[in-house]
Amino acid sequence: MTGEDLAIRAERLSKRYGDTRAADAVDLAIPRGQFFGLLGPNGAGKTSLIHMLSTLIRPSAGDAWVAGHSVRREKLAVRASIGVVFQEPALDRALTAAQNLRFAGLLNDLPRAEIKKRSDELLALFGLADHRDRPAGALSGGMRRALDIARGVIHRPQILFLDEPTIGLDVPNRRAIWRHIARLRAEFGITVFLTTHHLEEAENCDEVAFLAAGRIVHGGRPNVLIERFGKYVVEAESDRPKELAERLEARLGEALIEADGVQFRCNHEPADLGALHAELAASARAVRWRRPNLNDVFLWVNRPAQSQRRAA
């Protein structure tokens, strides 16, 4: 894939704060039109990476090209090519929905006629047409978030950065936001760069990468990552998880020791698991097995070092 096919390319992109490495030699190659998810625990460096890619902070080392422009040398061109939606809404709560979009259009030097046309399109797309004259502060949390995303794409950017876009929203509002984003991608072919801690949302991505201590440690298509994880997850609640892991790891597969139990990743068929159920039940409060999901992959990639080996 050539550089012209990429919406975002990063080469050894790094950011240091004193002795802390917020991003450590990160490489990225995100094709145009892709829905990309960056996943990691709090403090992994996700927001620092978005801030570098959107030119809000300068890299300590390395470089990145966003829509073909260097984040080091072509900041204005990068900013003209992107939209950014941060964790905290960038709305003026005293202005109406339509006024917020008009203000964002003016900041992006759009002609007034284009602002009006684009605002009408986005208010309709995000289900806000009937609320255009309501102050942003009077809208529900889900509506404010939808308006914030609309504000971020008023200038038709090639790339949209979404930093935890559904944080603080309940499940119905989270689902509504993802329907809006799906429509946005379908209509305009925009590249989306997402960070989220709701792993079920990341399963909608074309590709994901896991960030830990500022470094990308794993990545790929969500369905492929889940398939490679194993056929089943077996969860056993126990007051002595280390003992349980030590006794059954050889038969069930790798163990992840948690505070109130142990999780095994395995390729046993249900019949084999059923035969082990009685033995597990004798030393566990509860036993469950199920198909894995992206959250399981996330937990295992970011598991503490002491849980990566058998209990001593």
C-alpha positions as CSV (number, residue, x, y, z in Angstrom):
1,M,0.0,0.0,0.0
2,T,1.4,3.4,-1.0
3,G,1.5,6.5,1.1
4,E,-1.2,8.0,-1.1
5,D,-3.6,5.2,-0.1
6,L,-3.1,5.9,3.6
7,A,-5.2,8.4,5.7
8,I,-2.7,8.2,8.6
9,R,0.9,7.0,8.6
10,A,3.2,7.1,11.7
11,E,6.8,6.1,11.9
12,R,8.3,5.7,15.4
13,L,6.1,8.4,16.7
14,S,7.0,9.1,20.3
15,K,6.1,11.5,23.2
16,R,7.9,11.9,26.5
17,Y,7.1,13.8,29.6
18,G,10.2,13.7,31.6
19,D,11.0,10.0,32.2
20,T,7.4,9.0,31.2
21,R,6.9,7.6,27.7
22,A,3.3,8.5,26.7
23,A,3.9,7.1,23.2
24,D,6.9,5.0,22.4
25,A,8.0,4.5,18.7
26,V,4.4,3.9,17.4
27,D,4.0,2.8,13.8
28,L,0.6,3.1,12.1
29,A,-0.7,2.6,8.5
30,I,-4.4,3.3,8.3
31,P,-6.0,3.2,4.8
32,R,-8.4,5.9,3.6
33,G,-12.0,5.1,4.6
34,Q,-11.1,2.7,7.4
35,F,-12.8,2.5,10.8
36,F,-9.8,2.1,13.1
37,G,-9.9,1.5,16.9
38,L,-7.1,2.2,19.3
39,L,-7.7,0.3,22.6
40,G,-5.9,0.3,25.9
41,P,-6.3,0.9,29.6
42,N,-6.3,4.3,31.2
43,G,-2.8,5.9,31.0
44,A,-1.8,3.7,28.0
45,G,-1.2,6.8,25.8
46,K,-4.3,6.9,23.6
47,T,-5.1,10.5,24.1
48,S,-1.4,11.6,23.7
49,L,-1.4,9.8,20.4
50,I,-4.5,11.5,19.2
51,H,-3.1,14.9,20.4
52,M,0.1,14.3,18.3
53,L,-1.8,13.2,15.2
54,S,-4.1,16.3,15.5
55,T,-1.1,18.6,16.0
56,L,-2.2,19.7,19.5
57,I,1.2,18.5,20.9
58,R,4.5,18.1,19.2
59,P,6.1,14.7,19.0
60,S,9.4,14.2,20.9
61,A,10.6,11.9,18.1
62,G,9.4,10.4,14.9
63,D,6.8,11.8,12.6
64,A,3.3,11.1,11.2
65,W,1.5,12.1,8.1
66,V,-2.2,12.8,8.3
67,A,-4.0,13.1,4.9
68,G,-0.5,13.2,3.4
69,H,0.7,16.1,5.6
70,S,3.4,16.0,8.2
71,V,2.2,16.7,11.8
72,R,5.6,18.4,12.4
73,R,5.9,20.6,9.4
74,E,2.4,21.1,8.0
75,K,0.1,21.7,11.0
76,L,-2.4,24.0,9.2
77,A,-2.9,21.5,6.4
78,V,-3.4,18.7,8.9
79,R,-5.9,20.7,10.9
80,A,-7.9,21.5,7.7
81,S,-8.1,17.8,6.9
82,I,-9.4,16.5,10.2
83,G,-12.2,16.8,12.7
84,V,-11.7,16.0,16.4
85,V,-14.2,15.1,19.0
86,F,-12.7,15.1,22.5
87,Q,-14.0,13.4,25.7
88,E,-15.3,16.7,26.9
89,P,-17.8,18.4,24.5
90,A,-16.5,21.5,22.8
91,L,-20.0,23.1,22.6
92,D,-21.2,26.5,23.8
93,R,-24.1,25.4,26.0
94,A,-25.7,28.9,25.7
95,L,-25.8,28.7,21.9
96,T,-28.5,26.8,20.0
97,A,-27.7,23.6,18.1
98,A,-27.7,25.6,14.8
99,Q,-25.6,28.4,16.3
100,N,-23.0,26.0,17.5
101,L,-22.7,24.5,14.0
102,R,-22.6,28.0,12.4
103,F,-19.8,29.1,14.8
104,A,-17.8,25.9,14.0
105,G,-18.3,26.7,10.3
106,L,-17.0,30.2,10.7
107,L,-13.9,29.0,12.6
108,N,-13.2,26.8,9.6
109,D,-13.6,29.7,7.2
110,L,-16.6,28.2,5.4
111,P,-18.8,30.5,3.3
112,R,-22.0,31.5,5.0
113,A,-24.2,29.7,2.3
114,E,-22.1,26.6,2.7
115,I,-22.5,26.7,6.5
116,K,-26.3,26.9,6.2
117,K,-26.4,24.0,3.7
118,R,-24.0,21.9,5.7
119,S,-25.7,22.6,9.0
120,D,-29.1,21.6,7.7
121,E,-27.6,18.3,6.3
122,L,-25.9,17.4,9.6
123,L,-28.9,18.4,11.8
124,A,-31.0,16.0,9.7
125,L,-28.3,13.3,9.7
126,F,-27.9,13.3,13.4
127,G,-31.7,13.5,14.2
128,L,-31.4,17.1,15.5
129,A,-33.5,19.0,12.9
130,D,-36.4,19.4,15.4
131,H,-34.0,20.7,18.1
132,R,-32.0,23.2,16.0
133,D,-33.2,26.2,18.0
134,R,-32.7,24.7,21.5
135,P,-29.7,25.7,23.5
136,A,-27.1,23.0,23.6
137,G,-27.3,23.0,27.4
138,A,-31.0,22.0,27.2
139,L,-30.3,19.0,25.1
140,S,-29.9,15.5,26.5
141,G,-26.4,14.0,26.9
142,G,-26.9,11.9,23.8
143,M,-28.1,14.8,21.7
144,R,-25.2,17.0,22.9
145,R,-22.7,14.3,21.9
146,A,-24.4,14.0,18.5
147,L,-24.1,17.7,18.0
148,D,-20.5,17.7,19.1
149,I,-19.7,15.1,16.4
150,A,-21.7,17.2,13.8
151,R,-19.6,20.2,14.8
152,G,-16.4,18.1,14.2
153,V,-17.4,17.3,10.6
154,I,-19.0,20.7,9.5
155,H,-16.0,21.4,7.2
156,R,-16.1,17.9,5.5
157,P,-12.8,16.6,7.0
158,Q,-11.2,13.5,5.5
159,I,-10.4,12.1,8.9
160,L,-12.5,12.1,12.2
161,F,-10.8,11.5,15.5
162,L,-13.1,10.3,18.2
163,D,-11.6,10.2,21.7
164,E,-14.0,8.1,23.9
165,P,-17.1,9.5,22.1
166,T,-19.7,7.6,24.2
167,I,-18.2,8.2,27.6
168,G,-20.8,9.0,30.2
169,L,-23.7,7.9,28.0
170,D,-26.2,5.1,28.7
171,V,-26.6,2.2,26.4
172,P,-29.5,3.5,24.3
173,N,-27.6,6.8,23.7
174,R,-24.4,5.0,22.9
175,R,-26.2,2.9,20.3
176,A,-27.7,6.0,18.8
177,I,-24.3,7.6,18.5
178,W,-22.9,4.6,16.6
179,R,-25.9,4.6,14.2
180,H,-25.1,8.3,13.5
181,I,-21.4,7.5,12.9
182,A,-22.3,4.6,10.6
183,R,-24.5,6.9,8.5
184,L,-21.7,9.5,8.5
185,R,-19.3,6.9,7.1
186,A,-21.7,5.6,4.6
187,E,-22.6,9.0,3.2
188,F,-19.2,10.7,3.2
189,G,-16.6,7.9,3.2
190,I,-14.8,9.5,6.1
191,T,-11.9,7.7,7.9
192,V,-12.6,7.3,11.6
193,F,-9.9,6.9,14.3
194,L,-11.6,5.8,17.6
195,T,-10.4,5.4,21.1
196,T,-12.9,3.7,23.5
197,H,-13.0,1.5,26.6
198,H,-16.3,0.0,25.5
199,L,-14.9,-3.0,23.8
200,E,-18.2,-4.2,22.3
201,E,-18.1,-0.9,20.3
202,A,-14.7,-1.6,19.0
203,E,-15.9,-4.9,17.4
204,N,-17.5,-2.6,14.7
205,C,-14.1,-1.4,13.7
206,D,-12.3,-2.6,10.5
207,E,-9.1,-3.0,12.5
208,V,-8.0,-2.4,16.0
209,A,-4.7,-2.0,17.8
210,F,-3.9,-2.5,21.5
211,L,-1.8,0.1,23.2
212,A,0.1,-0.6,26.5
213,A,2.6,1.7,28.1
214,G,2.8,3.8,25.0
215,R,3.5,0.9,22.6
216,I,1.3,-1.0,20.2
217,V,1.5,-4.6,21.4
218,H,-1.2,-6.3,19.3
219,G,-3.6,-5.6,16.5
220,G,-5.6,-6.9,13.6
221,R,-9.2,-7.3,12.5
222,P,-11.5,-7.9,15.5
223,N,-13.1,-11.1,14.1
224,V,-9.6,-12.6,13.4
225,L,-8.3,-11.7,16.9
226,I,-11.3,-13.3,18.5
227,E,-10.9,-16.5,16.4
228,R,-7.3,-16.7,17.3
229,F,-8.0,-16.3,21.0
230,G,-9.6,-19.7,21.3
231,K,-13.0,-21.5,21.1
232,Y,-14.1,-20.9,24.6
233,V,-13.6,-18.9,27.8
234,V,-14.1,-20.8,31.1
235,E,-14.6,-18.6,34.1
236,A,-14.5,-20.0,37.7
237,E,-15.1,-17.9,40.8
238,S,-13.0,-19.1,43.7
239,D,-11.4,-17.8,46.9
240,R,-8.2,-19.7,45.9
241,P,-7.7,-18.8,42.2
242,K,-4.0,-19.5,42.2
243,E,-4.6,-23.1,43.4
244,L,-7.3,-23.6,40.8
245,A,-5.1,-22.3,38.0
246,E,-2.2,-24.4,39.0
247,R,-4.3,-27.6,39.1
248,L,-6.2,-27.1,35.9
249,E,-4.1,-25.0,33.6
250,A,-2.5,-28.0,31.9
251,R,-6.0,-29.4,31.1
252,L,-7.9,-26.3,30.3
253,G,-5.3,-24.0,28.8
254,E,-3.7,-20.7,29.7
255,A,-5.0,-19.1,33.0
256,L,-5.6,-15.5,33.8
257,I,-5.8,-15.1,37.6
258,E,-8.1,-12.4,38.9
259,A,-9.0,-11.2,42.3
260,D,-12.1,-13.4,42.7
261,G,-11.4,-16.2,40.3
262,V,-9.6,-17.5,37.3
263,Q,-10.3,-17.4,33.6
264,F,-9.1,-20.0,31.1
265,R,-8.8,-19.8,27.3
266,C,-9.2,-23.1,25.7
267,N,-10.3,-25.1,22.6
268,H,-12.3,-27.8,24.3
269,E,-15.7,-28.7,22.9
270,P,-18.8,-28.3,25.1
271,A,-18.9,-32.0,26.0
272,D,-15.4,-31.9,27.3
273,L,-16.1,-28.8,29.3
274,G,-19.2,-30.4,30.7
275,A,-17.2,-33.3,32.0
276,L,-14.9,-30.9,33.9
277,H,-17.8,-28.9,35.3
278,A,-18.3,-31.1,38.4
279,E,-14.6,-31.0,39.3
280,L,-14.5,-27.3,38.9
281,A,-17.7,-26.8,40.9
282,A,-16.2,-28.6,43.9
283,S,-13.6,-25.9,44.4
284,A,-15.4,-22.9,42.8
285,R,-18.5,-20.8,43.7
286,A,-19.6,-20.6,40.1
287,V,-18.5,-21.9,36.8
288,R,-19.3,-20.5,33.3
289,W,-18.1,-21.1,29.8
290,R,-18.9,-19.0,26.8
291,R,-17.6,-17.8,23.4
292,P,-14.8,-15.2,23.6
293,N,-15.2,-11.6,22.6
294,L,-12.9,-8.6,22.0
295,N,-13.0,-7.8,25.7
296,D,-11.4,-11.1,26.4
297,V,-8.6,-10.4,23.9
298,F,-8.1,-7.0,25.5
299,L,-7.9,-8.4,29.0
300,W,-5.3,-11.0,28.0
301,V,-3.2,-8.6,26.0
302,N,-3.1,-6.2,29.0
303,R,-2.9,-8.8,31.7
304,P,-0.4,-8.2,34.5
305,A,3.0,-9.9,34.1
306,Q,2.3,-12.1,37.1
307,S,-0.8,-13.5,35.4
308,Q,1.1,-14.4,32.3
309,R,2.7,-17.4,34.0
310,R,1.6,-20.2,36.2
311,A,1.2,-19.2,39.9
312,A,4.3,-19.9,41.9
